[in-house]
Amino acid sequence: MPIFTFATQGGTQKPELPDLQCLRNFYHFSMTPTSLPENADRLTQYRMRLSQDIAFLQCIGLPSCKSRPLAQAPIEVVSGLQRLWWATNSDMNSVVANATFEASRPTHFIPAVFNIQGSNITVVIENKTVASFSQSDFTFGSFGLGAPFAHAAVFKNLRVTDLTSGTVVYENALTNQTLLDDFLMGANPLSTIVDGSRRDRIAYNGDLDVSIGVNLASTYATEFVDGSLDLLGSYQLTIGPFIPTAKIQQSPLPSTLPINVTGLIGYSFNLVCAMAQAHYYSGNQTIAVKWAPAIMSMLDWADSKLQDGLFTLNDSSLVGDWNYYDPPQTGASAKFNSLYAYSLQQSTPLLKAAGVNTTVYEARLSNLRKAINDRLWNSTLNAYALSSEITDGFAQDAQAFAILAGVPQSNGITPAAILKTMEQELLVEAGPLAFSPETVAHGFARKISPYVSCYHLRAALEVGDGSTAKKLLKNLWAPMANPANKNYTNCMWEVVNPDGTPGLGQGTSLCHGWGAGPTSELNKYVLGVTPTAPGFETWQVKPVTLELASATGRQPTPRGTIHVAWSFKHRLLRMEVEGPEGGQLYLPGSLRTDADRSTFKVNGKRVAAKEFPISVSGHTVIQQQKKW
């Protein structure tokens, strides 16, 4: 499917969706100055743009045109430099056509025609053929308008014609607001969670497990949780997986998509986890009933892809991931398998709430934990290997998801040993690298991902490794939160370089929700507030102190806000908790004065350390006192 960022890159509204094999071979058409700044990373810039375009096409669907359209759009070129035109494959490594021509500063609109017939493509600009070439592989698809990275273009008088029948598929002068709905640029029908406009202007389902947690720990704007799930959850293939993106101007789809190809397959598992989290924190039974069938469809599809016990995909178009600039993880990927295991584990309460017998899913989880350990554990690395195809390196997120899913714990391996390996092999001054050094030889970039590191942080806190958690917070998130940082935005970033600078150059989003994980993780672990039944029907406070002197905060819940404050004074603990009935209060795991050398008073009444956890409701004060 060609993507024309110069003249065609969008979609028509409410298309029919044929069962097409799509999103396999993308071409990127653009106009850009031949003389770029010396420090410009052109490849990175255009990979970024291509990533946006692919995601855009994934979210708009595929109209059932029986032949390629001819797009005619006069274009106003706003720069007068000499131009280089080229088309490259989606891997950005092979140029399939190029042409140079002189561009002036016109006072008129320039006519441009893109003629696409089967595998033959011709580009005519200002009545001059600037390129004509063929491609061996093609599919049908949508069209749209756009300009390459850091450029602008003004369009008018768009006409798209079916060359076989001569029928005008679409025509618009592009001079009034009637075009907004056609190009999905109108008002948002739902409240949705979306990143800053510097990079992604569409919603990604893979982000929601982080961003929903952040929402529920801070603003508790549940309409954005529900709206995001309604939109992104509706973009499910009939076979089970989800399309990873949707434009926020779109309405939810009324039914599943009868196509058999998607991308960013890990995001489908992330979405399952997001649905499960939204249900568990809200207690909203509607979420459970509505999304249980979709979750089962996804999990059943994943089970159908097992080979020798592991989730295995050899089609590279399916296994791209958040790191679009890195090679796909084909074969049996430790990341996708451990994330699959995590989604099986996390979705169990939701499925049970919907009345589903979860025995089969629990058995699959047990079997998957064993298979991951048997086939992907590398004792030399002391980590789970990247995949069945790349066994000499490892991924940060694979280890984090494995720990969170109980994979090493159920196979006699301590999470602390894996976390130590991650620190030794991944941690640099600006934070943890997303892949171990050995993977560079396989084409993986040396980048730091705040998104992946959220799960690293979650895993460390889940097993009580405060030392690792503090290093992650100090090295990665503290600089982003420091107003003295020259790139400070009061938000979290998309990607970070090993030297601490924005990881994708000038195109880096510096306000990316997927990097804000500490907001919710600190609530869950440092304040220690988590539900132990859906909707906080029962709940607990179980702080991991990180050797801090104090912490104060709140966790909104459907049953009222839970307030927690704890501090150490003269090495003695004081805790204040206020919340609804159903609470259980634990002493922190690391007291500064040992419990056996102390006494505790709860609302003035003496309580022995061995009596904790204690039941709490309303306002509760705990004061530790030293025995004399």
C-alpha positions as CSV (number, residue, x, y, z in Angstrom):
1,M,0.0,0.0,0.0
2,P,1.6,3.3,-1.0
3,I,1.7,6.1,1.5
4,F,2.0,9.6,-0.1
5,T,3.1,12.1,2.4
6,F,3.3,14.7,-0.4
7,A,0.0,14.0,-2.0
8,T,-1.7,10.9,-0.6
9,Q,-1.7,9.6,3.0
10,G,-5.2,9.5,4.5
11,G,-8.5,7.9,4.3
12,T,-12.1,8.0,3.4
13,Q,-14.9,7.9,5.9
14,K,-16.7,4.6,6.9
15,P,-15.0,2.4,4.2
16,E,-16.0,-1.2,3.6
17,L,-13.2,-3.5,4.8
18,P,-12.3,-6.3,2.4
19,D,-10.3,-9.3,3.7
20,L,-7.0,-8.0,2.4
21,Q,-3.4,-8.7,3.2
22,C,-2.3,-5.2,4.0
23,L,0.3,-3.0,5.6
24,R,3.1,-5.2,4.3
25,N,5.0,-3.0,1.8
26,F,5.0,0.7,2.4
27,Y,6.4,3.4,0.2
28,H,7.2,6.9,1.4
29,F,6.9,9.7,-1.1
30,S,8.2,13.1,0.0
31,M,9.8,16.4,-1.0
32,T,12.6,17.8,1.0
33,P,15.6,20.1,0.6
34,T,18.7,18.3,-0.6
35,S,20.9,20.3,1.8
36,L,20.0,19.3,5.3
37,P,21.7,20.6,8.4
38,E,24.9,18.7,9.2
39,N,23.5,17.3,12.4
40,A,20.2,16.2,10.9
41,D,19.5,12.5,11.1
42,R,17.5,12.2,8.0
43,L,16.9,8.5,8.4
44,T,15.6,8.9,11.9
45,Q,13.3,11.7,10.8
46,Y,11.8,9.8,8.0
47,R,11.5,6.6,10.0
48,M,9.5,8.7,12.5
49,R,7.3,10.1,9.8
50,L,6.8,6.7,8.2
51,S,5.9,5.3,11.6
52,Q,3.2,7.9,11.9
53,D,1.9,7.2,8.5
54,I,1.7,3.4,9.0
55,A,-0.1,3.9,12.2
56,F,-2.5,6.4,10.5
57,L,-3.3,3.9,7.8
58,Q,-3.8,1.2,10.4
59,C,-6.4,3.3,12.1
60,I,-8.4,4.5,9.1
61,G,-9.2,1.1,7.5
62,L,-9.0,0.1,3.9
63,P,-11.6,1.2,1.3
64,S,-12.7,-1.4,-1.2
65,C,-11.4,0.3,-4.3
66,K,-11.0,-2.2,-7.1
67,S,-8.1,-0.4,-8.6
68,R,-5.5,2.1,-7.5
69,P,-6.8,5.7,-7.5
70,L,-5.4,8.6,-9.4
71,A,-4.9,11.6,-7.1
72,Q,-4.8,15.1,-8.6
73,A,-4.1,17.9,-6.1
74,P,-2.6,21.3,-6.9
75,I,0.0,21.9,-4.2
76,E,1.6,25.2,-3.1
77,V,5.3,24.6,-2.4
78,V,6.4,27.1,0.2
79,S,10.2,26.6,-0.2
80,G,12.3,27.5,-3.2
81,L,15.2,25.2,-2.7
82,Q,16.2,22.6,-5.2
83,R,14.2,19.5,-4.4
84,L,15.1,15.8,-4.3
85,W,12.2,13.4,-4.7
86,W,12.6,9.8,-3.6
87,A,10.6,6.7,-2.7
88,T,11.9,4.2,-0.2
89,N,10.7,0.9,1.2
90,S,9.3,0.9,4.7
91,D,12.6,-0.3,6.1
92,M,14.0,3.0,4.8
93,N,17.1,1.2,3.5
94,S,16.3,0.7,-0.2
95,V,15.5,3.5,-2.6
96,V,13.2,2.4,-5.3
97,A,13.0,5.7,-7.3
98,N,14.3,9.2,-7.2
99,A,14.3,12.4,-9.2
100,T,15.6,15.9,-9.0
101,F,14.0,19.0,-10.4
102,E,14.1,22.8,-9.9
103,A,11.5,24.4,-7.6
104,S,10.9,28.1,-7.6
105,R,8.9,30.3,-5.4
106,P,5.6,30.0,-7.3
107,T,2.7,32.5,-7.0
108,H,0.3,29.8,-8.1
109,F,-0.6,26.3,-7.1
110,I,1.3,23.5,-8.7
111,P,-0.6,20.6,-10.2
112,A,0.5,17.2,-9.0
113,V,-0.7,13.8,-10.3
114,F,0.0,10.4,-8.8
115,N,-1.0,7.6,-11.2
116,I,-1.1,4.2,-9.6
117,Q,-2.0,1.2,-11.8
118,G,-1.3,-2.2,-10.2
119,S,2.4,-2.3,-9.6
120,N,3.2,0.8,-11.8
121,I,3.5,4.2,-10.3
122,T,4.0,7.5,-12.1
123,V,4.5,10.9,-10.5
124,V,3.8,14.1,-12.5
125,I,4.5,17.5,-11.0
126,E,3.7,20.6,-12.9
127,N,2.9,18.6,-16.0
128,K,6.4,17.0,-15.9
129,T,6.9,13.3,-15.2
130,V,9.5,13.2,-12.4
131,A,9.4,9.5,-11.6
132,S,8.0,6.3,-13.0
133,F,8.7,2.9,-11.5
134,S,7.3,-0.5,-10.7
135,Q,7.0,-2.5,-7.5
136,S,6.6,-6.2,-7.3
137,D,4.3,-6.3,-4.3
138,F,1.3,-4.1,-3.7
139,T,-2.0,-3.9,-2.0
140,F,-5.1,-1.7,-2.1
141,G,-5.6,1.1,0.4
142,S,-6.7,4.6,1.4
143,F,-5.4,8.0,0.4
144,G,-4.8,11.3,2.1
145,L,-2.7,14.5,2.1
146,G,0.3,15.5,4.1
147,A,3.8,17.0,4.1
148,P,7.1,15.4,5.2
149,F,8.6,16.0,8.6
150,A,9.2,19.7,9.4
151,H,7.5,20.8,6.2
152,A,4.2,22.3,5.3
153,A,2.1,22.3,2.1
154,V,-1.2,23.8,1.1
155,F,-3.6,21.7,-1.0
156,K,-6.7,22.4,-3.0
157,N,-8.9,20.8,-5.7
158,L,-8.4,17.2,-4.8
159,R,-9.8,14.6,-7.2
160,V,-9.3,10.8,-6.9
161,T,-10.3,8.7,-9.8
162,D,-10.7,5.0,-10.3
163,L,-8.6,4.4,-13.5
164,T,-10.5,1.2,-14.4
165,S,-14.0,2.6,-14.5
166,G,-13.2,6.4,-14.7
167,T,-15.4,6.9,-11.6
168,V,-14.4,9.8,-9.4
169,V,-13.9,8.1,-6.0
170,Y,-13.5,11.4,-4.1
171,E,-13.5,15.1,-5.0
172,N,-13.2,18.2,-2.8
173,A,-12.0,21.7,-3.3
174,L,-10.5,21.6,0.2
175,T,-11.5,25.2,0.7
176,N,-14.1,24.8,3.5
177,Q,-14.7,22.8,6.7
178,T,-16.8,20.2,5.0
179,L,-13.6,18.2,4.4
180,L,-12.9,17.8,8.2
181,D,-15.1,14.7,8.7
182,D,-13.8,13.1,5.5
183,F,-10.2,13.3,6.7
184,L,-11.1,12.5,10.3
185,M,-10.2,16.0,11.5
186,G,-13.4,16.9,13.2
187,A,-14.4,17.0,16.9
188,N,-13.6,14.1,19.1
189,P,-16.7,12.0,19.7
190,L,-15.2,10.5,22.9
191,S,-12.9,11.6,25.7
192,T,-9.7,9.8,25.0
193,I,-6.1,9.6,26.3
194,V,-3.6,10.7,23.7
195,D,0.0,11.9,23.7
196,G,1.3,15.4,22.9
197,S,1.1,16.5,19.3
198,R,4.9,16.7,18.8
199,R,4.9,13.0,17.8
200,D,1.7,10.9,18.0
201,R,-1.6,12.6,17.2
202,I,-3.5,9.3,17.5
203,A,-4.3,7.0,20.3
204,Y,-2.2,3.9,20.9
205,N,-3.7,0.9,22.7
206,G,-0.2,-0.2,23.9
207,D,0.1,2.9,26.0
208,L,-3.1,2.4,28.0
209,D,-1.8,0.0,30.6
210,V,0.5,2.9,31.8
211,S,-1.6,5.9,31.0
212,I,-4.8,4.5,32.6
213,G,-2.9,3.8,35.8
214,V,-1.6,7.3,35.8
215,N,-5.1,8.6,35.2
216,L,-6.6,6.6,38.1
217,A,-3.8,7.7,40.4
218,S,-4.1,11.4,39.7
219,T,-7.1,13.0,38.0
220,Y,-9.4,9.9,38.2
221,A,-11.1,11.1,35.0
222,T,-12.8,7.8,34.3
223,E,-14.6,9.2,31.2
224,F,-11.2,9.2,29.5
225,V,-10.5,5.6,30.6
226,D,-13.9,4.5,29.3
227,G,-13.6,6.5,26.1
228,S,-10.2,5.1,25.3
229,L,-11.2,1.6,25.8
230,D,-14.4,2.1,23.8
231,L,-12.5,3.5,20.9
232,L,-9.4,1.3,20.8
233,G,-11.2,-1.8,22.0
234,S,-13.5,-1.6,19.0
235,Y,-10.6,-1.9,16.6
236,Q,-10.4,-5.7,16.9
237,L,-9.9,-8.1,14.1
238,T,-12.4,-10.9,13.8
239,I,-9.5,-13.4,14.4
240,G,-8.6,-11.8,17.8
241,P,-5.8,-9.3,17.8
242,F,-6.4,-5.5,17.8
243,I,-5.4,-2.7,15.5
244,P,-2.9,-0.7,17.6
245,T,-4.1,2.8,16.8
246,A,-7.1,4.9,16.1
247,K,-7.6,8.6,15.3
248,I,-9.3,10.2,18.3
249,Q,-11.7,11.9,15.8
250,Q,-13.2,8.5,15.0
251,S,-16.2,6.8,16.5
252,P,-15.9,3.2,17.8
253,L,-16.4,0.6,15.1
254,P,-19.7,-1.3,15.3
255,S,-18.2,-4.7,14.7
256,T,-14.9,-6.5,14.4
257,L,-12.7,-6.0,11.3
258,P,-12.7,-8.8,8.7
259,I,-9.0,-8.5,7.9
260,N,-6.2,-10.8,8.9
261,V,-3.2,-8.5,9.4
262,T,-2.3,-6.0,12.1
263,G,0.9,-4.7,13.6
264,L,2.6,-4.1,16.9
265,I,1.2,-7.3,18.2
266,G,2.5,-6.7,21.8
267,Y,0.1,-3.8,22.0
268,S,-2.8,-6.2,21.8
269,F,-1.6,-7.9,25.0
270,N,-1.0,-4.4,26.6
271,L,-4.6,-3.5,25.8
272,V,-5.8,-6.7,27.6
273,C,-3.8,-5.6,30.6
274,A,-5.3,-2.1,30.4
275,M,-8.8,-3.4,30.3
276,A,-8.1,-5.6,33.3
277,Q,-6.6,-2.7,35.3
278,A,-9.5,-0.4,34.5
279,H,-11.9,-3.1,35.8
280,Y,-9.9,-3.9,38.9
281,Y,-9.4,-0.3,40.0
282,S,-12.9,0.9,39.1
283,G,-15.0,-2.2,39.9
284,N,-17.1,-1.3,36.9
285,Q,-18.9,-4.5,36.1
286,T,-19.8,-3.1,32.6
287,I,-16.1,-3.2,31.7
288,A,-15.9,-6.8,32.6
289,V,-19.0,-7.9,30.8
290,K,-18.3,-5.8,27.7
291,W,-14.6,-6.7,27.2
292,A,-14.4,-10.3,28.4
293,P,-15.4,-11.7,24.9
294,A,-12.8,-9.5,23.2
295,I,-10.1,-10.6,25.7
296,M,-10.9,-14.2,25.3
297,S,-10.8,-13.8,21.5
298,M,-7.3,-12.3,21.8
299,L,-6.0,-14.9,24.2
300,D,-7.5,-17.8,22.2
301,W,-5.8,-16.5,19.1
302,A,-2.5,-16.2,20.9
303,D,-2.9,-19.8,22.1
304,S,-3.4,-20.9,18.4
305,K,0.1,-19.4,17.6
306,L,2.0,-21.7,20.0
307,Q,4.9,-23.7,18.7
308,D,6.6,-26.0,21.1
309,G,4.8,-24.2,23.9
310,L,5.8,-20.7,23.0
311,F,3.9,-17.9,21.2
312,T,5.7,-17.7,17.9
313,L,5.3,-15.4,14.9
314,N,7.5,-15.4,11.9
315,D,5.8,-12.7,9.9
316,S,7.8,-9.5,10.5
317,S,4.9,-7.3,9.7
318,L,3.1,-8.5,12.9
319,V,6.0,-8.2,15.4
320,G,7.1,-4.6,15.3
321,D,6.9,-2.9,18.7
322,W,7.2,0.4,20.4
323,N,10.8,0.7,19.1
324,Y,9.8,1.0,15.4
325,Y,13.4,1.9,14.6
326,D,14.7,-1.6,15.6
327,P,14.4,-4.9,13.9
328,P,11.2,-7.0,14.4
329,Q,11.4,-9.8,17.0
330,T,10.4,-12.8,14.9
331,G,10.3,-16.3,16.2
332,A,9.5,-16.9,19.8
333,S,10.2,-13.5,21.5
334,A,10.8,-13.5,25.2
335,K,9.1,-10.1,25.4
336,F,5.9,-11.2,23.6
337,N,5.8,-14.5,25.5
338,S,6.3,-12.9,28.9
339,L,3.8,-10.2,28.0
340,Y,1.3,-12.8,26.9
341,A,1.8,-14.5,30.3
342,Y,1.3,-11.2,32.1
343,S,-2.0,-10.6,30.2
344,L,-3.2,-14.1,31.1
345,Q,-2.5,-13.4,34.7
346,Q,-3.9,-9.8,34.9
347,S,-7.1,-10.6,33.0
348,T,-8.2,-13.4,35.3
349,P,-10.2,-11.2,37.8
350,L,-12.0,-9.5,34.9
351,L,-12.9,-12.8,33.3
352,K,-14.1,-14.2,36.6
353,A,-16.2,-11.1,37.2
354,A,-17.8,-11.7,33.8
355,G,-18.7,-15.2,34.8
356,V,-16.1,-16.9,32.7
357,N,-14.6,-20.2,33.9
358,T,-10.9,-19.3,33.8
359,T,-9.5,-22.8,34.4
360,V,-8.2,-23.1,30.8
361,Y,-6.5,-19.7,30.9
362,E,-4.9,-20.5,34.3
363,A,-3.6,-23.8,32.9
364,R,-2.2,-21.9,29.8
365,L,-0.4,-19.5,32.1
366,S,1.2,-22.3,34.1
367,N,2.3,-24.1,30.9
368,L,3.6,-20.8,29.3
369,R,5.7,-20.0,32.4
370,K,7.4,-23.3,32.1
371,A,7.9,-23.1,28.4
372,I,9.4,-19.6,28.6
373,N,11.9,-20.7,31.2
374,D,12.7,-24.0,29.5
375,R,13.3,-22.5,26.1
376,L,14.4,-18.9,26.6
377,W,16.3,-18.8,29.9
378,N,20.0,-18.2,29.2
379,S,22.2,-19.1,32.2
380,T,25.2,-17.4,30.6
381,L,23.3,-14.1,30.3
382,N,21.4,-14.8,33.6
383,A,18.4,-13.5,31.7
384,Y,15.7,-14.5,29.2
385,A,17.2,-14.4,25.7
386,L,15.8,-11.9,23.3
387,S,14.2,-14.6,21.2
388,S,14.6,-18.1,19.8
389,E,16.5,-16.4,16.9
390,I,18.7,-14.0,18.9
391,T,20.0,-15.9,21.9
392,D,23.1,-13.8,22.8
393,G,21.4,-10.7,24.1
394,F,18.2,-9.7,26.0
395,A,15.5,-7.1,26.2
396,Q,14.7,-5.0,29.2
397,D,10.9,-5.4,28.9
398,A,11.1,-9.2,28.5
399,Q,12.8,-9.4,31.9
400,A,10.3,-7.0,33.6
401,F,7.2,-8.8,32.2
402,A,8.7,-12.2,33.1
403,I,9.1,-11.1,36.7
404,L,5.6,-9.5,36.8
405,A,4.1,-12.6,35.3
406,G,5.8,-14.9,37.9
407,V,7.9,-16.7,35.3
408,P,11.3,-16.9,37.1
409,Q,9.6,-17.3,40.5
410,S,7.7,-20.4,39.4
411,N,10.9,-21.9,38.0
412,G,13.2,-21.5,41.0
413,I,14.9,-18.3,39.7
414,T,15.0,-15.3,42.0
415,P,13.9,-12.0,40.5
416,A,16.6,-10.2,42.4
417,A,19.3,-12.0,40.3
418,I,17.6,-10.9,37.0
419,L,17.2,-7.3,38.3
420,K,20.9,-7.4,39.2
421,T,21.8,-8.5,35.7
422,M,19.7,-5.7,34.2
423,E,21.5,-3.2,36.4
424,Q,24.9,-4.5,35.4
425,E,24.2,-4.7,31.7
426,L,21.7,-2.0,31.0
427,L,22.1,0.9,33.4
428,V,23.9,3.9,32.2
429,E,24.1,7.4,33.6
430,A,20.8,8.5,32.0
431,G,18.9,5.4,32.8
432,P,18.5,1.7,31.6
433,L,19.1,0.8,28.0
434,A,16.2,-1.1,26.4
435,F,18.4,-3.8,25.0
436,S,21.7,-5.4,26.2
437,P,25.0,-4.4,24.5
438,E,25.1,-7.7,22.5
439,T,22.0,-6.8,20.5
440,V,23.7,-3.8,18.8
441,A,25.3,-6.4,16.4
442,H,21.8,-7.4,15.5
443,G,20.7,-3.9,14.6
444,F,19.1,-2.7,17.9
445,A,19.7,0.9,18.9
446,R,21.2,2.1,22.1
447,K,18.1,4.0,23.4
448,I,16.4,4.4,26.8
449,S,12.7,4.0,26.9
450,P,10.7,5.6,29.7
451,Y,7.8,3.4,28.6
452,V,9.6,0.1,29.0
453,S,11.3,1.4,32.1
454,C,7.9,1.9,33.7
455,Y,7.6,-1.9,33.7
456,H,11.1,-2.3,35.0
457,L,10.2,0.0,37.9
458,R,7.0,-1.9,38.5
459,A,8.8,-5.2,38.6
460,A,11.4,-3.9,41.0
461,L,8.8,-2.5,43.4
462,E,6.6,-5.6,43.1
463,V,9.4,-7.8,44.5
464,G,10.6,-5.2,47.0
465,D,13.8,-4.2,45.3
466,G,14.0,-0.6,46.5
467,S,17.6,-0.2,45.5
468,T,16.8,-0.8,41.8
469,A,13.7,1.4,42.0
470,K,15.7,4.3,43.4
471,K,18.3,4.1,40.7
472,L,15.7,4.1,38.0
473,L,13.9,7.1,39.5
474,K,17.2,9.0,40.0
475,N,18.9,8.3,36.7
476,L,15.9,8.4,34.3
477,W,12.9,10.3,35.7
478,A,14.6,12.8,38.0
479,P,16.4,14.7,35.2
480,M,13.1,14.9,33.1
481,A,11.4,16.3,36.2
482,N,14.1,18.9,36.9
483,P,13.2,22.4,35.8
484,A,16.9,23.1,35.3
485,N,17.0,20.6,32.4
486,K,17.2,22.6,29.2
487,N,14.6,20.2,27.7
488,Y,12.3,20.4,30.7
489,T,8.6,20.5,29.8
490,N,6.9,19.4,33.1
491,C,6.1,16.2,31.3
492,M,7.7,12.8,30.7
493,W,9.5,12.1,27.4
494,E,9.1,9.5,24.7
495,V,12.6,8.3,24.2
496,V,16.0,9.3,25.8
497,N,19.5,9.0,24.5
498,P,22.3,7.4,26.7
499,D,23.6,11.0,27.2
500,G,20.2,12.1,28.6
501,T,19.1,14.1,25.6
502,P,15.8,13.6,23.8
503,G,16.1,10.2,22.0
504,L,14.7,11.1,18.6
505,G,16.2,14.5,18.0
506,Q,13.9,17.4,17.3
507,G,11.0,15.1,16.7
508,T,11.0,13.6,20.2
509,S,7.8,14.0,22.1
510,L,8.6,15.6,25.4
511,C,5.1,15.1,26.7
512,H,4.4,11.4,26.3
513,G,2.0,9.7,28.6
514,W,3.7,6.3,28.3
515,G,6.6,7.6,30.3
516,A,4.6,8.8,33.3
517,G,4.5,5.4,35.0
518,P,6.0,6.5,38.3
519,T,2.9,8.5,39.0
520,S,0.9,5.3,39.5
521,E,3.7,3.0,40.6
522,L,4.7,5.3,43.5
523,N,1.0,5.3,44.7
524,K,0.9,1.5,44.5
525,Y,4.2,0.8,46.2
526,V,5.6,3.8,48.1
527,L,2.3,5.0,49.5
528,G,1.4,1.3,49.3
529,V,-2.2,1.7,48.3
530,T,-3.7,-1.1,46.1
531,P,-7.1,-2.8,45.7
532,T,-7.3,-6.4,46.8
533,A,-10.8,-6.8,45.2
534,P,-12.3,-5.0,42.2
535,G,-13.3,-1.4,42.9
536,F,-11.4,-1.3,46.2
537,E,-14.2,-3.3,47.9
538,T,-11.2,-4.5,49.9
539,W,-7.8,-2.7,49.8
540,Q,-4.4,-2.6,51.5
541,V,-1.7,-0.2,52.5
542,K,1.7,-1.9,52.2
543,P,4.5,0.7,51.7
544,V,8.0,0.1,50.2
545,T,9.8,3.0,51.8
546,L,12.9,3.3,49.5
547,E,14.7,4.5,52.6
548,L,12.8,7.8,52.3
549,A,12.1,10.0,55.3
550,S,8.4,10.4,54.5
551,A,5.7,10.1,51.9
552,T,2.3,11.7,51.7
553,G,-0.4,11.2,49.0
554,R,-3.8,9.9,48.1
555,Q,-5.5,7.3,45.9
556,P,-8.9,8.1,44.5
557,T,-11.3,5.1,44.5
558,P,-15.0,4.6,43.7
559,R,-15.6,4.3,47.4
560,G,-13.9,7.6,48.3
561,T,-10.3,8.8,48.5
562,I,-7.7,6.9,50.5
563,H,-5.2,9.2,52.2
564,V,-1.8,7.9,53.4
565,A,1.0,9.7,55.1
566,W,4.0,8.0,56.7
567,S,7.3,9.3,58.1
568,F,10.2,8.4,60.3
569,K,11.3,10.6,63.1
570,H,14.1,9.6,65.4
571,R,14.0,6.3,63.5
572,L,10.5,5.6,64.5
573,L,7.5,5.2,62.2
574,R,4.3,7.2,62.2
575,M,1.5,6.4,59.8
576,E,-1.8,8.0,59.2
577,V,-4.4,6.3,56.9
578,E,-7.9,7.4,56.1
579,G,-10.2,5.4,53.9
580,P,-13.4,3.4,53.6
581,E,-14.1,0.1,55.2
582,G,-12.3,-3.0,54.0
583,G,-8.7,-1.8,54.5
584,Q,-5.7,-3.9,55.6
585,L,-2.7,-2.0,57.0
586,Y,0.8,-3.5,56.9
587,L,3.9,-2.3,58.5
588,P,6.6,-1.3,55.9
589,G,9.0,-4.0,55.1
590,S,12.0,-1.9,56.2
591,L,11.6,-0.2,59.6
592,R,14.5,1.9,60.8
593,T,14.0,0.5,64.3
594,D,13.4,-3.3,64.3
595,A,9.9,-4.4,65.2
596,D,11.1,-6.7,67.9
597,R,12.7,-3.7,69.6
598,S,9.5,-1.7,69.4
599,T,5.9,-1.4,70.5
600,F,3.1,0.0,68.3
601,K,0.0,2.1,69.2
602,V,-3.0,2.1,66.8
603,N,-5.3,5.0,67.7
604,G,-3.7,5.0,71.1
605,K,-4.2,1.2,71.7
606,R,-1.1,-1.0,72.0
607,V,-0.8,-3.6,69.2
608,A,2.0,-6.1,68.8
609,A,4.0,-6.2,65.5
610,K,2.9,-9.8,64.9
611,E,-0.7,-8.6,64.8
612,F,-0.2,-6.8,61.6
613,P,-1.8,-6.5,59.1
614,I,-4.7,-4.9,60.9
615,S,-8.1,-4.0,59.6
616,V,-8.7,-0.3,59.2
617,S,-11.5,2.1,58.2
618,G,-12.0,5.8,58.8
619,H,-9.0,7.6,60.3
620,T,-6.2,5.4,61.7
621,V,-2.9,6.6,63.3
622,I,0.0,4.2,64.0
623,Q,2.9,5.3,66.2
624,Q,6.0,3.2,66.7
625,Q,7.7,3.4,70.1
626,K,11.0,2.1,71.2
627,K,11.2,-0.4,74.0
628,W,13.3,0.8,76.9
